[in-house]
Amino acid sequence: MQISLEKIIDPSSLRGIGGIQRGVEPHKLVSAGHRAHLIAEALGGKAFTVGRTRPRNAFCVQAANAYYLFAHRDYQGYRSFFRRFFHAVPVGCDIDHVLSKGLAARIGVPFLLLAAVPKSANRSHASAERCGIAPSRQLYLGKTFPLDERMFHKVMGRRVNKRQSAAVVRSGYVLGNNHAFGLTLKQRGAWNLAFCIDVIDAGLAPRSILRPI
């Protein structure tokens, strides 16, 4: 009798989902931007309207064989927009803006990346935001904004203070933090789940009607 030493990874586990090699790398992903075409250009992809949703409210960017959804910070239907597009939401997750609406208003950026964030982490960050994230004293001249460290931890499902001090969290948006480091299979699984990268194999996203912007 032969015994196989090959490790079998459940495709529905975090490690299995982490094995899906598509999507924009964390240090290249855009959390917010001023125009759809500027966001698409930064991601190396193309921007599309989705069904009857007006692009001034929300739109999709297809990049690196994945789909990323952006919504205007004042658009109230962003949760329904996310659910209609992917037809499913990871269990135990909230749909939320990666960059908080209040901070986006202070910086002056309208369109925000959407993600499925584990409830405990999302609500931890929301609580910190309600307590008051200090507006940055920097002048942001860019047209798109990469994820800073706090946003990266939020997407990864990490609560406030898990990897950063309260003072750093309250400092606002910190430009210049890029995450040019590798993720383990399990970490990439959490990352892929946040943007529903795993559902593309099931043919869910292409059912939406996409038109170039």
KAFENWO-V930159 format. One line per field, one symbol per residue. phi: phi as a letter, one per 20 degrees, with the letter a starting at -180 (. if undefined). psi: psi as a letter, one per 20 degrees, with the letter a starting at -180 (. if undefined). burial: b if it has 9 or more other C-alpha atoms within 8 Angstrom, else e. A space follows every 10 residues. Layout:
# KAFENWO-V930159
phi->???
psi->???
burial->???
This chain:
# KAFENWO-V930159
phi->.ddfefeedf feegffffff ebnffgfdfd eaaebfffff ffemccecfc leffffeabc ceblmbdcdc cffefeefff gffffemacg gmdeebffef fffffffnde dcfdbedggf ffffffffff foefffefee efeccffeff ffffffnefg mfccffffff fnfdfoedde cfdfgfffff fffgdlffef femfffffed cge
psi->ppppjppppp iirhhghiio mrrpqgiiqp hrrhqghhgg ghikbqqqqo cjppiigqrq ppqkkrpppq qqhipikhgh ggghgijqpp pjqqprpgpq gghhhhhkph pqpqqoppgg gghghhghhh inpppqiqoo iqiqorpagg hghghikpqq igiqrhgggi ibpoqioqml qqqrggghgh ghhhjkhhih hikggihqop pq.
burial->eeeeeeeeee eebbbbbbbb eebbebbbbb bbbbebbbbb bbbebbbbbb eebbbebbbb bbbbebbbbb bbbebeebbe bbbebbeebb eebbbbbbbe bebbbebebb bbbbbbbbbe bbebbeebbe eebebbeeee eeebbbbbbb bbbbbbbbbb eeebeeeebb bbebeeebee eeeebbbbbb bbbbbbbbbb eeebbeeeee eee
